[in-house]
Amino acid sequence: MKKSAAIFALMAATAFASSAHAVDRPPQFVAIAFDNCTELERWRELSDFAAAEGDRIHFTFFVSGINYLADDKRGAYEGPHQRRGASNINFGGSTADVEKRVAFINDMRARGHEIASHAVGHFDGRGWSAADWQKEFSSYAELVNNLTRINGLPDAAKLSFPASAIAGFRAPYLSTSPGLYEVLRQRGFRYDTSQTGEAWQWPEKKDGLWRFNLADLKLHRSNRHTLSMDYNFFIVQSFGLDHSTTRAQHRDEMLETYVDYFKANYSGNRAPIDIGHHFFNYHGGAYNEALKAFARAVCGQPEVRCVSYVELADFMDKLDPATLEAYRKGDFERRPAPEIDISNAFAKP
């Protein structure tokens, strides 16, 4: 009898051990970032939106270096293999515009949002050597650290942080070269967001940098695929043409696609959500509306953390390899995705 009881107890213990999960369930991270960051009206819009959401959301802003350089000071910059004063996107406007932009940047950073790097002149660096990238990042650091002197602004208008405090990078056009990662590591960057991957993939560390990849997504209303970035939606949905008759349809499709992405990851292995947008109002602002509706719908949901990329890097740095591998496998107690009601997402107040 005692032997049977012992065998039963051993079987029960074995069954419990085999059904137990390796780790506790991680939060569902959502990282939303913006590129270029030129237009002052967008700084105001996003500043107001973030203030209304409070600590439920922290954004990352990949600011191009020429945003720190007034138009009449453009000669202070020379990109790799470019003529002096050239850039693929607009410079910073007037010195007053630069001063206003810096004020927005300092305020947003003080409120917990992240300011990161998008290089300087928005050039395609796929053919650049390590020396070319060093030149570009040196130009960026010079603009950040000496903004007031270069633009002839009072010292009170300076950025509240040095270039050495910038932790992350996204390459213009997502164009990289092997030399980039050597330089990022040398300059103390902690992460890069210039690559792409599957929506369910957890970040990995390569070349000493966390890789936070934009996701391949299937559009909600079709079998077509796009990246989790507004420009890519614009190309796939309308070939980059802004037709007012399709704006609402494409806005809704973006929101539905982002919700699909969120639900699949939330109930799956909880891989972080990576979304990249621009300050430019592609498709008449339809995508900006969709993004804000998505953030309102998911940020604040149970176990959801809408964070900057540097906050996500902080979390990743604390994980031991076994825990990260368990996350990748989804070896934790799963939880169904919350109901997300987007039926009135764009209703007028």
Residue pairs with C-beta under 8 A, 6 or more apart in sequence:
21 326
21 331
21 332
21 333
22 322
22 323
22 326
22 329
22 331
22 332
23 323
23 326
23 327
23 331
23 332
24 332
25 270
25 303
25 332
25 333
25 334
25 335
26 270
26 327
26 332
27 270
27 303
27 304
27 305
28 262
28 265
28 266
28 270
28 272
28 273
28 301
28 303
28 304
28 305
29 270
29 272
29 273
29 305
29 306
29 307
29 312
29 315
30 262
30 272
30 273
30 275
30 295
30 298
30 299
30 304
30 305
30 306
30 307
31 60
31 212
31 272
31 273
31 274
31 275
31 306
31 307
31 308
31 309
31 312
32 57
32 59
32 60
32 275
32 277
32 291
32 295
32 306
33 59
33 60
33 61
33 62
33 116
33 170
33 193
33 275
33 276
33 277
33 309
34 46
34 59
34 60
34 61
34 62
34 276
34 277
34 278
34 279
35 62
35 64
35 118
35 170
35 172
35 276
35 277
35 278
35 279
36 62
36 63
36 64
36 67
36 89
36 118
36 122
36 278
36 279
36 280
37 43
37 61
37 62
37 63
37 64
37 67
37 101
37 118
37 279
38 64
38 67
38 89
38 90
38 92
38 101
38 279
38 280
39 279
39 280
40 93
40 97
40 100
40 101
40 104
42 279
42 281
43 100
43 101
43 104
43 105
43 108
43 279
44 104
45 288
46 59
46 108
47 104
47 107
47 108
49 292
49 295
50 57
50 58
50 59
50 108
50 111
50 113
51 111
53 295
53 296
53 299
55 112
56 299
56 300
56 306
57 295
57 299
57 306
58 112
58 113
58 114
58 306
58 307
58 308
58 311
59 108
59 113
59 114
59 308
60 113
60 114
60 116
60 168
60 308
60 309
60 310
61 105
61 108
61 113
61 114
61 115
61 116
62 116
62 117
62 118
62 168
62 169
62 170
62 193
63 105
63 115
63 116
63 117
63 118
64 89
64 118
64 119
64 120
64 121
64 122
64 172
65 77
65 117
65 118
65 119
65 120
65 121
65 139
65 140
65 143
65 144
66 74
66 77
66 87
66 89
66 90
66 91
66 92
66 120
66 121
66 122
67 91
67 92
67 98
67 101
68 92
68 98
68 101
68 102
68 143
68 144
68 147
68 151
68 159
69 76
69 77
69 91
69 92
69 98
69 143
69 150
69 151
70 91
70 92
70 93
70 94
70 95
70 97
70 98
70 151
71 91
71 92
71 93
71 94
72 95
73 91
73 95
73 150
73 151
73 152
74 85
74 87
74 91
75 84
75 85
76 143
76 150
77 84
77 85
77 87
77 120
77 121
77 139
77 143
78 84
78 85
78 86
78 139
79 86
79 87
79 120
79 121
79 123
79 135
79 136
79 139
80 123
80 125
80 128
80 132
80 133
80 135
80 136
81 132
82 121
82 123
86 121
87 120
87 121
87 122
88 121
88 122
88 123
88 172
89 121
89 122
92 98
92 101
92 151
95 151
95 152
95 153
98 147
98 151
98 153
98 157
99 153
99 157
102 147
102 157
102 158
102 159
103 157
105 115
105 159
106 159
106 160
108 115
109 115
109 160
109 161
110 160
112 308
113 308
114 167
114 168
114 308
114 309
114 310
114 311
115 161
115 166
116 166
116 167
116 168
116 169
116 170
116 309
116 310
117 137
117 140
117 166
117 168
117 169
117 170
117 189
118 169
118 170
118 171
118 172
119 125
119 136
119 137
119 140
119 169
119 171
119 172
120 136
120 139
120 140
120 143
121 136
122 172
122 173
123 136
123 172
124 172
124 173
124 175
125 132
125 133
125 136
125 171
125 172
125 175
125 176
125 177
125 180
126 173
126 175
126 176
126 177
127 177
128 136
128 177
128 179
128 180
129 177
129 179
130 178
130 179
130 180
130 182
130 183
131 179
132 179
133 177
133 179
133 180
133 182
133 183
133 184
134 183
137 183
137 187
140 163
141 163
141 164
142 150
143 150
144 159
144 161
144 162
144 163
144 166
145 162
145 163
147 153
147 157
147 158
147 159
148 154
148 155
148 157
148 158
164 188
166 189
167 189
167 190
167 191
167 309
167 310
167 313
168 189
168 190
168 191
168 192
168 193
168 309
168 310
168 313
169 184
169 189
169 191
169 192
169 193
169 194
170 192
170 193
170 194
170 276
171 180
171 192
171 194
174 194
174 195
174 196
174 214
175 194
176 192
176 194
176 195
180 192
180 194
181 192
181 206
181 207
181 209
182 207
184 192
184 207
184 209
185 207
185 208
185 209
189 209
190 209
190 210
190 310
190 313
191 209
191 210
191 211
191 212
191 309
191 310
191 312
191 313
192 209
192 210
192 211
192 212
193 211
193 212
193 213
193 214
193 274
193 276
193 309
195 211
195 213
195 214
196 213
196 214
196 215
196 216
196 227
197 211
197 213
197 214
197 215
197 216
198 215
198 216
199 215
199 216
199 217
199 228
199 261
199 264
199 265
199 271
200 264
200 265
200 268
200 269
200 271
201 213
201 271
201 328
202 269
202 271
202 272
202 324
202 327
202 328
203 210
203 211
203 212
203 213
203 272
203 312
203 316
204 210
204 211
205 211
205 316
210 312
210 313
210 316
212 272
212 274
212 309
212 312
213 274
214 227
214 228
214 229
214 274
214 275
214 276
215 227
215 228
215 261
215 273
215 274
216 225
216 226
216 227
217 225
217 226
217 227
217 228
217 257
217 260
217 261
218 224
218 225
218 257
218 260
219 225
219 226
219 236
219 237
219 253
219 257
220 253
220 256
220 257
220 259
220 260
221 253
221 256
224 236
225 236
226 232
226 233
226 235
226 236
226 237
226 257
227 276
228 258
228 261
228 273
228 274
228 275
228 276
229 275
229 276
229 277
230 254
230 276
230 277
230 278
230 282
230 287
230 288
230 291
231 278
231 282
233 250
233 254
233 257
233 282
233 287
234 240
234 282
234 283
234 287
237 246
237 250
237 253
237 283
238 246
238 250
238 283
242 282
242 283
242 284
244 284
247 283
247 284
247 286
248 286
248 346
250 283
250 286
250 287
251 283
251 286
251 287
251 289
251 290
251 346
252 290
252 346
254 286
254 287
254 290
254 291
255 290
255 293
255 294
255 342
255 345
256 342
258 275
258 290
258 291
258 294
259 294
259 297
259 298
259 340
259 342
261 273
262 273
262 294
262 298
262 337
262 340
263 337
263 340
264 337
265 271
265 272
265 273
266 303
266 304
266 335
266 337
266 338
267 334
267 335
267 336
267 337
268 330
268 334
269 327
269 328
269 329
269 330
270 327
270 330
270 332
271 327
271 328
272 312
275 291
275 294
277 287
277 288
277 291
281 288
289 346
293 342
293 345
293 346
295 306
296 345
297 340
297 341
297 342
297 345
298 304
298 306
298 340
299 306
301 338
301 340
302 338
303 335
305 311
307 315
316 324
319 327
326 332
